[in-house]
Amino acid sequence: MPTIAHLVLGALIGICLYYISDGKFSKTHVFVLFLNNYLGPDVGWVLGLGAITHSIAFWPVFAFVLSYFYHYFTRFTIEIDGIKNVELIDLERHQMSYINVYFLVVAGGTLHNYIDGMMNRGGIFYIVPEISSFSGVTWTVDDFMQLWETGLLGNIPVVALIIGILLILGFIFLFVWFLKNNSKKAGLITLSYVMLFMLTYFLLGSLST
C-alpha cells in the first residue's frame, strides 16, 4: 500500500509546479500527477502485475493503459460548496490531451517507484522485474555512484581536469550572462550547458569537477 510519503511528495511537487508556471501547469495536471505518485504502480498489485509496474522498463508501458482512464476523467470537474454539497460536473470535453495525461502518469509513477526504491528497498531499483525463474535486472545507488566516480571512459586524469576546468569557468561566465538577460532563451542555453557538463561528468568521472 502507498504510504504518506507518496501522498505528501506528490502534492508538494504538484503545487510547486502549479505556482511557478502561473497556473499553466493546471490543477488538473496537479491532480493527475499527485494521484499517480500516490497510487500509480500500486494499481499493478490489484491486477497481479505489481512486480511489472514497479520496474523502470515496464511502468511506461503499463501507463499507456492507465492513461486511457485518467484521460477520460479529465472531462469532469468537482464543485464543492461546503461538506454536504459536492457535485461532479461533466464538461463534455477533455481538459487535457491523451499524450499530456500519459506523460503525467509516467512522471507520477516514476516518482512513486523512486520513493519505493529509496525507502522500501534501500536504494535498489528494478530495471526489469523478477519474472518466473528470471531474477530480474537491478540497479543500485552504489552502482550509480561508482559509475559517476570513475566515468564511463575510465581514468583519464589530464583530459578530465582540463575539460572540467574549462567547463567550470565557462559556466560561471554563462550564469552571469543568464542573470543579466533573464530570458527563456538564456535559460535554455544554460540548461543545455548543464546537460553537457553532466555528460562530461558521466564520461570522465569525478575528476572533471
Buried (B, 14 or more C-beta within 10 A) or exposed (E): EBEEBBEEBBBEBBBEBBEEEEEEBBEBBBBBBBBBBBBBBBBBEEEEBBBBBBBBEBBBEBBEEBBEEBBEBBBBBEEEEEEEEEEEEEEEEBBBEBEBBBBBBBBBBBBBBBBBBBEEBEBBBBEBBBEEEEEEBBBBEEEEEEEBEBBEEEEBEEBBBEBBEEBEEEBEEBBEEBEEEEEEEBEEBBEEBBEEBEEBBBBBBEBBB
